[in-house]
């Protein structure tokens, strides 16, 4: 007679009935207990396992509810016949090879970002704000106020694209600080800039359309365009393109070079976009961290406001983990984009939205920006001065005019990916500049300086000296072998 042995463990927290159920379930699904076989009676199993009959009956009821056994009064549970799974092995386990990703899935899964083979370093990552300067107490107060102020509608399915309180505050703030012209309902809340880029790429283009990207340019935008099936070309080629669906720019503080787009260039870009029927995705990257002069108004405020979608985020001004970004969209597309956003599931936590609205209105946001702007300026200037002193003209340096990162330019013969690999291995999360180009690249490193205190700066310089020496030796050895 066939007998399947159940083992129970009284030292774990899993209920005894669940242990019995799980073991029988696995054995039945993998055909270790064949169809038609009868399990022990509840009395027999209870005695053999030294448990109560109620415990066994609970396990059997779970098996019956899943349709794995047939339980009739006065008879032992009988294993039912289960359909064969195509491609199953003799034991009934499904084949090990999963169905492949679709071509669209493969595009989404493609990694365009630099990845160090030895893991990502944690210090001085580009775009990483200072964790030490995060205003924990003020943000905690805003979160507590948000929890008190949120009402039933906000906690339900209403306002999926943004709480009215946040939309009102952001519309006012962006008008005052960035010259953005919009009504509150045009402000849509997103969890990340990437989710906003992805949705806009899907909604304003057809597969195979041309999308233009700055060079060097943000790799997240390239990822969104490729995933949407677009033909990505450098913005410098715009004169050769008759029609384009999307143009991505960071005019306030170009990523990663830090350059600011002048007014004449902005007006020319608006004209070119209009002639090609393109929507401009304006990522107002690092606009809060201008160290000198006055910021130029956002591109959105200069346009007819039909051709520019403005995108902002709290990831740099607060922390990436807050998960709050926003997009200002054309009024005629608000309803359609709200529906598309809900369908995509790119929705934002309501407590964070309400807290951010309170954080701005209370004045804490402005005070926080003033504090970190000064700290970032000092760290960035000190780092660049140190690099200039130690390396002279071997490393190209331009003093940062804002932002959280800067570029250090290396000789064209240098393998900046190899240098970045060594730097990451030693704990410094820098990016190689060359991977941000679509065409002929320049060589360098993109380095974050928000947390670059004196100790980190000295460690960075020593590590860079070592990395350049190590990779230089490797390059020389390679050349001798060839």
Secondary structure, DSSP 8 states (H G I E B T S, - for coil): ---------TTSSS-HHHHHHHHHHHHHHTTSS-TT-B---HHHHHHHHT--HHHHHHHHHHHHHTTSEE--TTS--EE------TT--TT----SS-----HHHHHHH---S---TT----BS-TT---STT--HHHHHHHHHHHHHH--HHHHTTS-TT--HHHHHHHHHHHHHHH-----GGGEEEES-HHHHHHHHHHHS--TT-EEEE-SS--HHHHHHHHHTT-EEEEGGGGGG-S--SEEEE--SS-TTT-----HHHHHHHHHHHHHHT-EEEEE-TTTT-B-SS-----HHHHS-SSSEEEEEESTTTS-GGG--EEEE--GGGHHHHHHHHHHHT----HHHHHHHHHHHHTTHHHHHHHHHHHHHHHHHHHHHHHHHHHHGGGSEE---SBSSEEEEE--TTS-HHHHHHHHHHTTB--EEGGGG-SSS---EEEEE-TT--HHHHHHHHHHHHHHHHHHHHHHHHHHHH-
